[in-house]
């Protein structure tokens, strides 16, 4: 078992990368999602900006609507979160909140304040940070994680190699299974599953999460570059 501490970050994937996914409930394509990372600024200092949207198509929204937006500013040397915003609309549930991470605290727009553990990450900063690591089946990653007002250590076992087929093709993958004791990951109270390519870029080709209406999987359809501003 390998336990990772944070060292200098080597980017194994390109900045200005956009990952486009189809959202599937079983065999039914019910929506779409994209996740992208680009260079930017936070309070005048260099930062990476991670954005993600998740939306159901109009026809499926009659059954269950998902319209989620996430934005994260992260430190370029540690991938620690500097600021995190989420706007969740799923079924009848809505929640919009922003978090500001300072040296020792996390401030919420609803007035909450919690202590911050060193180099704490939101779920998207954690995902991109894990992509920079080298790991093998049987390894375990430990990620300083903050969600829902809680600080904890996210435990991520790495499972055996397997083939994973998504709309973009067939990929040799590792299975990552992030586990937290409290709070949610990708909107789910239950553990999520992330299949990433075995090459150094560790592209997430499939993400599976359980919602109130059942299991949803985001399956990779395209990898592209976004234009620099």
ZADO-1210 file (C-alpha; in nm, 4 decimals, padded with zeros to 6 digits):
<atoms>
<atom x="00.0000" y="00.0000" z="00.0000" code="UNK" pos="1"/>
<atom x="00.1355" y="00.3397" z="-00.0984" code="UNK" pos="2"/>
<atom x="00.0505" y="00.6557" z="00.0930" code="UNK" pos="3"/>
<atom x="00.1067" y="00.9776" z="-00.0984" code="UNK" pos="4"/>
<atom x="00.2210" y="01.3091" z="00.0401" code="UNK" pos="5"/>
<atom x="00.2107" y="01.6202" z="-00.1709" code="UNK" pos="6"/>
<atom x="00.5320" y="01.7074" z="-00.3500" code="UNK" pos="7"/>
<atom x="00.5978" y="01.9271" z="-00.6496" code="UNK" pos="8"/>
<atom x="00.3179" y="01.8841" z="-00.9022" code="UNK" pos="9"/>
<atom x="00.4042" y="01.7469" z="-01.2448" code="UNK" pos="10"/>
<atom x="00.1172" y="01.7950" z="-01.4900" code="UNK" pos="11"/>
<atom x="00.0710" y="01.4787" z="-01.6917" code="UNK" pos="12"/>
<atom x="-00.2304" y="01.6238" z="-01.8747" code="UNK" pos="13"/>
<atom x="-00.2652" y="01.9439" z="-02.0798" code="UNK" pos="14"/>
<atom x="-00.4013" y="02.2647" z="-01.9333" code="UNK" pos="15"/>
<atom x="-00.6963" y="02.3904" z="-02.1414" code="UNK" pos="16"/>
<atom x="-00.8275" y="02.0339" z="-02.1627" code="UNK" pos="17"/>
<atom x="-01.2033" y="01.9785" z="-02.1939" code="UNK" pos="18"/>
<atom x="-01.3611" y="01.6392" z="-02.1264" code="UNK" pos="19"/>
<atom x="-01.7125" y="01.5917" z="-02.2631" code="UNK" pos="20"/>
<atom x="-01.9382" y="01.3170" z="-02.1296" code="UNK" pos="21"/>
<atom x="-02.2768" y="01.1658" z="-02.1961" code="UNK" pos="22"/>
<atom x="-02.4898" y="01.1085" z="-01.8857" code="UNK" pos="23"/>
<atom x="-02.6537" y="00.7661" z="-01.8796" code="UNK" pos="24"/>
<atom x="-02.9237" y="00.6129" z="-01.6633" code="UNK" pos="25"/>
<atom x="-02.8705" y="00.2491" z="-01.7506" code="UNK" pos="26"/>
<atom x="-02.8573" y="00.2284" z="-02.1319" code="UNK" pos="27"/>
<atom x="-03.0492" y="00.5563" z="-02.1724" code="UNK" pos="28"/>
<atom x="-02.8510" y="00.8698" z="-02.2616" code="UNK" pos="29"/>
<atom x="-03.0293" y="01.1282" z="-02.0527" code="UNK" pos="30"/>
<atom x="-02.7952" y="01.4251" z="-02.0490" code="UNK" pos="31"/>
<atom x="-02.4454" y="01.5582" z="-02.0884" code="UNK" pos="32"/>
<atom x="-02.1566" y="01.6957" z="-01.8889" code="UNK" pos="33"/>
<atom x="-01.8228" y="01.8608" z="-01.9398" code="UNK" pos="34"/>
<atom x="-01.5242" y="01.9133" z="-01.7152" code="UNK" pos="35"/>
<atom x="-01.2381" y="02.1437" z="-01.8048" code="UNK" pos="36"/>
<atom x="-00.9232" y="02.2976" z="-01.6600" code="UNK" pos="37"/>
<atom x="-00.7482" y="02.6176" z="-01.7662" code="UNK" pos="38"/>
<atom x="-00.5009" y="02.8753" z="-01.6399" code="UNK" pos="39"/>
<atom x="-00.6299" y="03.1860" z="-01.4659" code="UNK" pos="40"/>
<atom x="-00.5890" y="03.4156" z="-01.1683" code="UNK" pos="41"/>
<atom x="-00.7218" y="03.4178" z="-00.8139" code="UNK" pos="42"/>
<atom x="-00.6826" y="03.7398" z="-00.6175" code="UNK" pos="43"/>
<atom x="-00.4124" y="03.8407" z="-00.8640" code="UNK" pos="44"/>
<atom x="-00.2076" y="03.5235" z="-00.8333" code="UNK" pos="45"/>
<atom x="-00.1760" y="03.2359" z="-01.0853" code="UNK" pos="46"/>
<atom x="-00.4333" y="02.9623" z="-01.0359" code="UNK" pos="47"/>
<atom x="-00.5955" y="02.6773" z="-01.2215" code="UNK" pos="48"/>
<atom x="-00.9674" y="02.7076" z="-01.2865" code="UNK" pos="49"/>
<atom x="-01.1732" y="02.3894" z="-01.2981" code="UNK" pos="50"/>
<atom x="-01.5329" y="02.4040" z="-01.4196" code="UNK" pos="51"/>
<atom x="-01.7947" y="02.1332" z="-01.4545" code="UNK" pos="52"/>
<atom x="-02.1579" y="02.1250" z="-01.5642" code="UNK" pos="53"/>
<atom x="-02.4007" y="01.8344" z="-01.5476" code="UNK" pos="54"/>
<atom x="-02.7373" y="01.8637" z="-01.7249" code="UNK" pos="55"/>
<atom x="-03.0207" y="01.6338" z="-01.8213" code="UNK" pos="56"/>
<atom x="-03.1791" y="01.6773" z="-02.1630" code="UNK" pos="57"/>
<atom x="-03.5193" y="01.8463" z="-02.1820" code="UNK" pos="58"/>
<atom x="-03.7132" y="01.5228" z="-02.2396" code="UNK" pos="59"/>
<atom x="-03.5541" y="01.3418" z="-01.9436" code="UNK" pos="60"/>
<atom x="-03.5878" y="01.6475" z="-01.7174" code="UNK" pos="61"/>
<atom x="-03.9610" y="01.5776" z="-01.7056" code="UNK" pos="62"/>
<atom x="-03.8749" y="01.2618" z="-01.5124" code="UNK" pos="63"/>
<atom x="-03.5824" y="01.3997" z="-01.3090" code="UNK" pos="64"/>
<atom x="-03.3986" y="01.7241" z="-01.3709" code="UNK" pos="65"/>
<atom x="-03.0278" y="01.7725" z="-01.3103" code="UNK" pos="66"/>
<atom x="-02.8726" y="02.1145" z="-01.3668" code="UNK" pos="67"/>
<atom x="-02.5489" y="02.1343" z="-01.1680" code="UNK" pos="68"/>
<atom x="-02.2578" y="02.3750" z="-01.1955" code="UNK" pos="69"/>
<atom x="-01.9224" y="02.3650" z="-01.0160" code="UNK" pos="70"/>
<atom x="-01.6245" y="02.6001" z="-01.0269" code="UNK" pos="71"/>
<atom x="-01.2991" y="02.5591" z="-00.8410" code="UNK" pos="72"/>
<atom x="-00.9889" y="02.7780" z="-00.8201" code="UNK" pos="73"/>
<atom x="-00.6850" y="02.5747" z="-00.7157" code="UNK" pos="74"/>
<atom x="-00.3262" y="02.6466" z="-00.6236" code="UNK" pos="75"/>
<atom x="-00.0855" y="02.5703" z="-00.9098" code="UNK" pos="76"/>
<atom x="00.1789" y="02.4085" z="-00.6881" code="UNK" pos="77"/>
<atom x="-00.0303" y="02.1835" z="-00.4605" code="UNK" pos="78"/>
<atom x="-00.3762" y="02.1696" z="-00.6240" code="UNK" pos="79"/>
<atom x="-00.5178" y="02.2861" z="-00.2907" code="UNK" pos="80"/>
<atom x="-00.8531" y="02.4613" z="-00.3211" code="UNK" pos="81"/>
<atom x="-00.8587" y="02.8411" z="-00.3025" code="UNK" pos="82"/>
<atom x="-01.2280" y="02.8886" z="-00.3782" code="UNK" pos="83"/>
<atom x="-01.5131" y="02.6541" z="-00.4631" code="UNK" pos="84"/>
<atom x="-01.8654" y="02.7286" z="-00.5882" code="UNK" pos="85"/>
<atom x="-02.1473" y="02.4856" z="-00.6481" code="UNK" pos="86"/>
<atom x="-02.5019" y="02.5415" z="-00.7737" code="UNK" pos="87"/>
<atom x="-02.7001" y="02.2184" z="-00.7440" code="UNK" pos="88"/>
<atom x="-03.0463" y="02.1614" z="-00.8905" code="UNK" pos="89"/>
<atom x="-03.1544" y="01.7990" z="-00.8794" code="UNK" pos="90"/>
<atom x="-03.5236" y="01.7096" z="-00.8786" code="UNK" pos="91"/>
<atom x="-03.6841" y="01.9351" z="-00.6173" code="UNK" pos="92"/>
<atom x="-03.3549" y="01.9910" z="-00.4359" code="UNK" pos="93"/>
<atom x="-03.1534" y="02.3105" z="-00.4850" code="UNK" pos="94"/>
<atom x="-02.8411" y="02.4373" z="-00.3127" code="UNK" pos="95"/>
<atom x="-02.6053" y="02.7204" z="-00.4023" code="UNK" pos="96"/>
<atom x="-02.3008" y="02.7980" z="-00.1914" code="UNK" pos="97"/>
<atom x="-01.9484" y="02.9323" z="-00.2303" code="UNK" pos="98"/>
<atom x="-01.6466" y="02.8506" z="-00.0151" code="UNK" pos="99"/>
<atom x="-01.3363" y="03.0625" z="00.0415" code="UNK" pos="100"/>
<atom x="-01.0271" y="02.8759" z="00.1617" code="UNK" pos="101"/>
<atom x="-00.7774" y="03.0816" z="00.3601" code="UNK" pos="102"/>
<atom x="-00.4587" y="02.9683" z="00.5338" code="UNK" pos="103"/>
<atom x="-00.6417" y="02.8091" z="00.8273" code="UNK" pos="104"/>
<atom x="-01.0170" y="02.8487" z="00.7649" code="UNK" pos="105"/>
<atom x="-01.2972" y="02.7773" z="00.5200" code="UNK" pos="106"/>
<atom x="-01.5658" y="03.0463" z="00.4952" code="UNK" pos="107"/>
<atom x="-01.9112" y="02.9699" z="00.3533" code="UNK" pos="108"/>
<atom x="-02.1444" y="03.2280" z="00.1993" code="UNK" pos="109"/>
<atom x="-02.4189" y="03.1066" z="00.4359" code="UNK" pos="110"/>
<atom x="-02.2117" y="03.2318" z="00.7308" code="UNK" pos="111"/>
<atom x="-02.0447" y="02.9102" z="00.8387" code="UNK" pos="112"/>
<atom x="-01.6748" y="02.8957" z="00.9184" code="UNK" pos="113"/>
<atom x="-01.4700" y="02.5821" z="00.9765" code="UNK" pos="114"/>
<atom x="-01.1045" y="02.5152" z="01.0354" code="UNK" pos="115"/>
<atom x="-00.9075" y="02.4037" z="00.7313" code="UNK" pos="116"/>
<atom x="-00.6719" y="02.1085" z="00.7229" code="UNK" pos="117"/>
<atom x="-00.3456" y="02.1619" z="00.5331" code="UNK" pos="118"/>
<atom x="-00.3771" y="02.1519" z="00.1525" code="UNK" pos="119"/>
<atom x="-00.7498" y="02.0682" z="00.1647" code="UNK" pos="120"/>
<atom x="-00.9160" y="01.9932" z="-00.1682" code="UNK" pos="121"/>
<atom x="-01.2695" y="01.9876" z="-00.3033" code="UNK" pos="122"/>
<atom x="-01.3760" y="01.6864" z="-00.5110" code="UNK" pos="123"/>
<atom x="-01.2649" y="01.8367" z="-00.8448" code="UNK" pos="124"/>
<atom x="-00.9273" y="01.9567" z="-00.7169" code="UNK" pos="125"/>
<atom x="-00.8825" y="01.6082" z="-00.5677" code="UNK" pos="126"/>
<atom x="-00.9663" y="01.4393" z="-00.8977" code="UNK" pos="127"/>
<atom x="-00.7201" y="01.6471" z="-01.0993" code="UNK" pos="128"/>
<atom x="-00.4512" y="01.6102" z="-00.8331" code="UNK" pos="129"/>
<atom x="-00.4883" y="01.2317" z="-00.8413" code="UNK" pos="130"/>
<atom x="-00.4361" y="01.2466" z="-01.2173" code="UNK" pos="131"/>
<atom x="-00.0828" y="01.3795" z="-01.1573" code="UNK" pos="132"/>
<atom x="00.0185" y="01.0748" z="-00.9494" code="UNK" pos="133"/>
<atom x="00.1728" y="00.7436" z="-01.0445" code="UNK" pos="134"/>
<atom x="-00.0098" y="00.4473" z="-00.8923" code="UNK" pos="135"/>
<atom x="-00.0749" y="00.0782" z="-00.9417" code="UNK" pos="136"/>
<atom x="-00.3405" y="-00.1806" z="-00.8462" code="UNK" pos="137"/>
<atom x="-00.3307" y="-00.2385" z="-00.4714" code="UNK" pos="138"/>
<atom x="-00.2128" y="00.1145" z="-00.3920" code="UNK" pos="139"/>
<atom x="-00.4169" y="00.3470" z="-00.1720" code="UNK" pos="140"/>
<atom x="-00.4213" y="00.7230" z="-00.2125" code="UNK" pos="141"/>
<atom x="-00.4960" y="00.9553" z="00.0776" code="UNK" pos="142"/>
<atom x="-00.6318" y="01.2988" z="-00.0091" code="UNK" pos="143"/>
<atom x="-00.6909" y="01.5907" z="00.2333" code="UNK" pos="144"/>
<atom x="-01.0568" y="01.6622" z="00.1565" code="UNK" pos="145"/>
<atom x="-01.3164" y="01.9234" z="00.2527" code="UNK" pos="146"/>
<atom x="-01.6889" y="01.8882" z="00.1837" code="UNK" pos="147"/>
<atom x="-02.0167" y="01.9836" z="00.3516" code="UNK" pos="148"/>
<atom x="-01.8408" y="02.1666" z="00.6341" code="UNK" pos="149"/>
<atom x="-01.6241" y="01.8653" z="00.7175" code="UNK" pos="150"/>
<atom x="-01.2498" y="01.8057" z="00.6965" code="UNK" pos="151"/>
<atom x="-01.1407" y="01.4490" z="00.6460" code="UNK" pos="152"/>
<atom x="-00.9003" y="01.2223" z="00.4662" code="UNK" pos="153"/>
<atom x="-01.0413" y="01.0744" z="00.1473" code="UNK" pos="154"/>
<atom x="-00.9252" y="00.7157" z="00.1057" code="UNK" pos="155"/>
<atom x="-00.8948" y="00.6019" z="-00.2566" code="UNK" pos="156"/>
<atom x="-00.8178" y="00.2338" z="-00.3180" code="UNK" pos="157"/>
<atom x="-00.6829" y="00.1470" z="-00.6640" code="UNK" pos="158"/>
<atom x="-00.8352" y="-00.1683" z="-00.8118" code="UNK" pos="159"/>
<atom x="-00.7090" y="-00.4047" z="-01.0766" code="UNK" pos="160"/>
<atom x="-00.6612" y="-00.3204" z="-01.4427" code="UNK" pos="161"/>
<atom x="-00.9691" y="-00.3664" z="-01.6598" code="UNK" pos="162"/>
<atom x="-01.1064" y="-00.2739" z="-01.9991" code="UNK" pos="163"/>
<atom x="-01.3732" y="-00.0023" z="-01.9984" code="UNK" pos="164"/>
<atom x="-01.5872" y="00.0777" z="-02.3017" code="UNK" pos="165"/>
<atom x="-01.7415" y="00.4253" z="-02.3403" code="UNK" pos="166"/>
<atom x="-01.8693" y="00.6184" z="-02.6453" code="UNK" pos="167"/>
<atom x="-01.5163" y="00.7450" z="-02.7234" code="UNK" pos="168"/>
<atom x="-01.3748" y="00.3918" z="-02.7374" code="UNK" pos="169"/>
<atom x="-01.2283" y="00.1091" z="-02.5345" code="UNK" pos="170"/>
<atom x="-00.9642" y="00.1915" z="-02.2742" code="UNK" pos="171"/>
<atom x="-00.7398" y="00.0027" z="-02.0369" code="UNK" pos="172"/>
<atom x="-00.8230" y="00.1523" z="-01.6965" code="UNK" pos="173"/>
<atom x="-00.7672" y="00.1586" z="-01.3237" code="UNK" pos="174"/>
<atom x="-01.0740" y="00.1750" z="-01.0985" code="UNK" pos="175"/>
<atom x="-01.0593" y="00.4410" z="-00.8252" code="UNK" pos="176"/>
<atom x="-01.3151" y="00.4196" z="-00.5442" code="UNK" pos="177"/>
<atom x="-01.3035" y="00.7377" z="-00.3299" code="UNK" pos="178"/>
<atom x="-01.4354" y="00.6822" z="00.0220" code="UNK" pos="179"/>
<atom x="-01.5289" y="00.9498" z="00.2750" code="UNK" pos="180"/>
<atom x="-01.6795" y="00.9031" z="00.6201" code="UNK" pos="181"/>
<atom x="-01.9032" y="01.2114" z="00.6018" code="UNK" pos="182"/>
<atom x="-02.0458" y="01.4332" z="00.3292" code="UNK" pos="183"/>
<atom x="-02.0958" y="01.3645" z="-00.0401" code="UNK" pos="184"/>
<atom x="-01.8800" y="01.3059" z="-00.3450" code="UNK" pos="185"/>
<atom x="-02.0259" y="01.4148" z="-00.6786" code="UNK" pos="186"/>
<atom x="-02.3650" y="01.4664" z="-00.5112" code="UNK" pos="187"/>
<atom x="-02.3889" y="01.1102" z="-00.3798" code="UNK" pos="188"/>
<atom x="-02.3972" y="00.9833" z="-00.0223" code="UNK" pos="189"/>
<atom x="-02.2625" y="00.6505" z="-00.1467" code="UNK" pos="190"/>
<atom x="-01.9108" y="00.5796" z="-00.2782" code="UNK" pos="191"/>
<atom x="-01.8533" y="00.6770" z="-00.6386" code="UNK" pos="192"/>
<atom x="-01.6465" y="00.4890" z="-00.8936" code="UNK" pos="193"/>
<atom x="-01.4008" y="00.6517" z="-01.1324" code="UNK" pos="194"/>
<atom x="-01.2325" y="00.4666" z="-01.4170" code="UNK" pos="195"/>
<atom x="-00.9127" y="00.6383" z="-01.5356" code="UNK" pos="196"/>
<atom x="-00.6787" y="00.5435" z="-01.8184" code="UNK" pos="197"/>
<atom x="-00.3585" y="00.3618" z="-01.7237" code="UNK" pos="198"/>
<atom x="-00.1409" y="00.6045" z="-01.9228" code="UNK" pos="199"/>
<atom x="00.0195" y="00.8961" z="-01.7343" code="UNK" pos="200"/>
<atom x="-00.2704" y="01.1336" z="-01.8165" code="UNK" pos="201"/>
<atom x="-00.5160" y="00.9186" z="-01.6153" code="UNK" pos="202"/>
<atom x="-00.8131" y="01.0529" z="-01.8116" code="UNK" pos="203"/>
<atom x="-01.1420" y="00.9820" z="-01.6283" code="UNK" pos="204"/>
<atom x="-01.3334" y="00.7899" z="-01.8956" code="UNK" pos="205"/>
<atom x="-01.6255" y="00.6944" z="-01.6724" code="UNK" pos="206"/>
<atom x="-01.7671" y="00.8254" z="-01.3440" code="UNK" pos="207"/>
<atom x="-02.0505" y="00.6387" z="-01.1731" code="UNK" pos="208"/>
<atom x="-02.2625" y="00.7829" z="-00.8939" code="UNK" pos="209"/>
<atom x="-02.5922" y="00.6936" z="-00.7262" code="UNK" pos="210"/>
<atom x="-02.8741" y="00.9486" z="-00.7104" code="UNK" pos="211"/>
<atom x="-03.2220" y="00.9254" z="-00.5621" code="UNK" pos="212"/>
<atom x="-03.3649" y="00.8021" z="-00.8922" code="UNK" pos="213"/>
<atom x="-03.0934" y="00.5443" z="-00.9513" code="UNK" pos="214"/>
<atom x="-02.7411" y="00.5074" z="-01.0786" code="UNK" pos="215"/>
<atom x="-02.5988" y="00.7604" z="-01.3253" code="UNK" pos="216"/>
<atom x="-02.2772" y="00.7185" z="-01.5208" code="UNK" pos="217"/>
<atom x="-02.0872" y="00.9872" z="-01.7067" code="UNK" pos="218"/>
<atom x="-01.9140" y="00.8279" z="-02.0059" code="UNK" pos="219"/>
<atom x="-01.6440" y="01.0013" z="-02.2075" code="UNK" pos="220"/>
<atom x="-01.7441" y="01.1157" z="-02.5565" code="UNK" pos="221"/>
<atom x="-01.4688" y="01.3614" z="-02.6502" code="UNK" pos="222"/>
<atom x="-01.1370" y="01.5092" z="-02.5398" code="UNK" pos="223"/>
<atom x="-01.0695" y="01.8553" z="-02.6807" code="UNK" pos="224"/>
<atom x="-00.8811" y="02.1784" z="-02.6155" code="UNK" pos="225"/>
<atom x="-01.0446" y="02.5030" z="-02.5091" code="UNK" pos="226"/>
<atom x="-00.9238" y="02.8308" z="-02.6487" code="UNK" pos="227"/>
<atom x="-00.7130" y="03.0481" z="-02.4233" code="UNK" pos="228"/>
<atom x="-00.8789" y="03.3729" z="-02.3245" code="UNK" pos="229"/>
</atoms>
